[in-house]
Amino acid sequence: MDQVDKIKTPDFSHITSEDLNHIYEPSEDSFLLIDALEKDLAFIRKREPTVCLEVGTGSGVVITALGSVLGPRCQYMGTDINPRACSVTQETGRANGVNIACVCTDLVANVIDRVKGTIDVLLFNPPYVVTPSEEVGQGDLEYTWAGGVKGREVLDRLLPSVEALLSPKGLFYLLVLKENDPEEIASIMESRGFSCECLMRRRTGPENLMVLRFCRKGSQ
Ligand SMILES: C[S@@+](CC[C@H](N)C(=O)[O-])C[C@H]1O[C@@H](n2cnc3c(N)ncnc32)[C@H](O)[C@@H]1O
């Protein structure tokens, strides 16, 4: 496969309006995460990744975008709490020539034992909107955005698993909002042995979005 350094937006024309009543429509945050991966592609390639995992795949556009440039030497996995998102993710992969195994589970609950220490690229665009805690996990669409206190209630549950998931050269790309307190997230991860870099920021309407990249200290 020829190496390209631009990531094409995957074809997601197979996603129906009925699908979008249940799953997250690819949006500015999805595209910002793809743009950050494109910006970091040389850094990712240098690490010769062989296993990529996206938590909360939704439509599957982000993991598919990465798969379309890294090619079949990598294995692609995804998880989502919403079964419809898992099947749409697999379809999006198929429509763009990327084979994705997507598991319906809470964060990484049903996969962590199998993939411990093997993930070279971990991706998460979490439900990040600040909401009352009661709104978190109330239905398919609430799953996509409701983040509870500081928009962190779902994301904070993944952070303790990152160290166990990542391979020694593993990278973790996380989409956050200013209100999520990125400095605090960086300091939590710092205390677990990770360094943090903000790769990209974008203001879209009222949202101040950014993509953080974490890697083990000393592995840059
Ligand atoms: C903001 S959407 C992002 C979707 C997709 N990754 C994108 O960037 O377009 C968040 C996704 O996380 C999923 N999600 C929410 N809570 C989850 C949980 N506890 N475990 C797994 N997935 C979850 C939602 O169903 C939704 O697909």
The ligand as an SDF file (V2000), in Angstrom:
LIG
                    3D

 27 29  0  0  0  0  0  0  0  0999 V2000
  -19.2850   11.8580   21.0430 C   0  0  0  0  0  0  0  0  0  0  0  0
  -19.7700   10.2750   20.4730 S   0  0  0  0  0  0  0  0  0  0  0  0
  -18.3690    9.9150   19.4220 C   0  0  0  0  0  0  0  0  0  0  0  0
  -18.6570    8.9440   18.3150 C   0  0  0  0  0  0  0  0  0  0  0  0
  -17.5040    8.7550   17.3090 C   0  0  0  0  0  0  0  0  0  0  0  0
  -16.3370    8.2480   17.9630 N   0  0  0  0  0  0  0  0  0  0  0  0
  -17.1810   10.0530   16.6110 C   0  0  0  0  0  0  0  0  0  0  0  0
  -16.1450   10.6500   16.9360 O   0  0  0  0  0  0  0  0  0  0  0  0
  -17.9650   10.4680   15.7560 O   0  0  0  0  0  0  0  0  0  0  0  0
  -19.4860    9.2310   21.9040 C   0  0  0  0  0  0  0  0  0  0  0  0
  -19.6800    7.7420   21.6490 C   0  0  0  0  0  0  0  0  0  0  0  0
  -19.3720    7.0330   22.8640 O   0  0  0  0  0  0  0  0  0  0  0  0
  -20.3270    6.0230   23.0820 C   0  0  0  0  0  0  0  0  0  0  0  0
  -20.3820    5.7490   24.5290 N   0  0  0  0  0  0  0  0  0  0  0  0
  -20.9380    6.5010   25.5120 C   0  0  0  0  0  0  0  0  0  0  0  0
  -20.7690    5.9340   26.7110 N   0  0  0  0  0  0  0  0  0  0  0  0
  -20.0810    4.7850   26.4870 C   0  0  0  0  0  0  0  0  0  0  0  0
  -19.6160    3.7440   27.3380 C   0  0  0  0  0  0  0  0  0  0  0  0
  -19.8280    3.7810   28.6630 N   0  0  0  0  0  0  0  0  0  0  0  0
  -18.9660    2.7040   26.7770 N   0  0  0  0  0  0  0  0  0  0  0  0
  -18.7610    2.6490   25.4160 C   0  0  0  0  0  0  0  0  0  0  0  0
  -19.1940    3.6030   24.5750 N   0  0  0  0  0  0  0  0  0  0  0  0
  -19.8420    4.6600   25.0930 C   0  0  0  0  0  0  0  0  0  0  0  0
  -21.6240    6.5980   22.5280 C   0  0  0  0  0  0  0  0  0  0  0  0
  -22.5820    5.5980   22.2490 O   0  0  0  0  0  0  0  0  0  0  0  0
  -21.0970    7.3350   21.2820 C   0  0  0  0  0  0  0  0  0  0  0  0
  -21.0720    6.4840   20.1680 O   0  0  0  0  0  0  0  0  0  0  0  0
  1  2  1  0
  2  3  1  0
  2 10  1  0
  3  4  1  0
  4  5  1  0
  5  6  1  0
  5  7  1  0
  7  8  2  0
  7  9  1  0
 10 11  1  0
 11 12  1  0
 11 26  1  0
 12 13  1  0
 13 14  1  0
 13 24  1  0
 14 15  1  0
 14 23  1  0
 15 16  2  0
 16 17  1  0
 17 18  1  0
 17 23  2  0
 18 19  1  0
 18 20  2  0
 20 21  1  0
 21 22  2  0
 22 23  1  0
 24 25  1  0
 24 26  1  0
 26 27  1  0
M  CHG  2   2   1   9  -1
M  END
$$$$
